[in-house]
Amino acid sequence: MNARRLIPAAALAGAVALAATALTACSGASAAGGGKDGRLGVMSSFYPMQFLAEQIGKDHVKVATLTKTGVEPHDLEITPKQTGQLEQSDVVLYLKGLQPAVDKAVTQSGVKHVVDAAALTELEVHGSSGHDHGHEGEEGHDHGHGEAGKDPHIWLDPVKYAEVAKGVGAALEKADPGHAADYRKNTGELVGKLDALDAEFKGGLGNTASRTFITTHSAFGYLAERYGLDQEGISGVDPESEPSPARMKELQALAQKENVSTVFFEALASDKTARTLAADTGLKTDVLDPLEGISDKSQGADYFEVMRSNLKNLQKALGSK
């Protein structure tokens, strides 16, 4: 006699249902990014958001990012696979106005816990100068700016980044209340480190020979405003675009007037434009990293290391005393 015939039909049906339920639960956990270990699945839009999630979530989260190393965040195009991963995440952390493709995908995702970093602090409009809220000297202003021309580069100001960190911590507490105490502790530690970084910038840039810096990527408006500096972008909407002859002449005069010694370019982009201007004006070139990603070209392994490299390069260029 076949032994399988001895199993009652109801019992067999129950076992199948139980197995199906278990499989569904397992698949759901994996899809959410948390996997079998039960960690909270967090999808971040690009590096500064990924860093916050990792620093605050630590062992309780599994963090993925939509913007891979070496990809320009502003121009990101999301694949169908990434869209699926986004929709299956427990928490989505992004910065509205920086990446149009991400904004669209997040709106359509249906994810319950969505955190917009732009809503956690106050965004401002910055022109080529940190103290000038117009758009002089830049045709079309800087690429990737959000609604009404507001500058999304909030992470380059440690004070604003700390405000965002507090909001992210609160969001993780809500999404995973079982580990709320740890998220609060980790948030406090991160904010403390950002406060210390702010103090380093204040001290390091408090007394300099010049207050003006020239950069190919006008991403440093918040940083300039925070520490009393003036940012001058070279030209156009693209950090790699060629400056117009009129803008080149204007910057040459500005460099002489404001005692500018250095033209900054970013680590992940071409230095061609910076070197063109430097050659025509007799200036030096150096890196000022907008920290939109970390690669083997970055002057540091994480946010804090790169920011301290930026501080060091600014001090050297501005003649810190």
Protein Blocks (a to p, Z undefined) as FASTA:
>chain_A
ZZklmpcfklmmmmmmmmmmmmmmmmmmmmnonomnopacdddfblmlmmmmmmmnmmmb
ccddfbdghiafklpccdfklmmmmmmpmbdcddehjammlmmmmmmnopabacdfklmp
ccddddfbfkbcbfehiahiaehiaehhiafklmlpmklmmmmmmmmmmmmmmmmmmlmm
mmmmmmmmmmmmmmmmmmmmmmmmmpcfbfcdcdfblcklmmmmmnopacddfbdjbfkb
ccdfklmmmmmmmmmmnopabdcddfkbcfklmmmmmmmnopacddddehlaccfkbgcj
bfklmmmmmmmmmmmmnopZZ
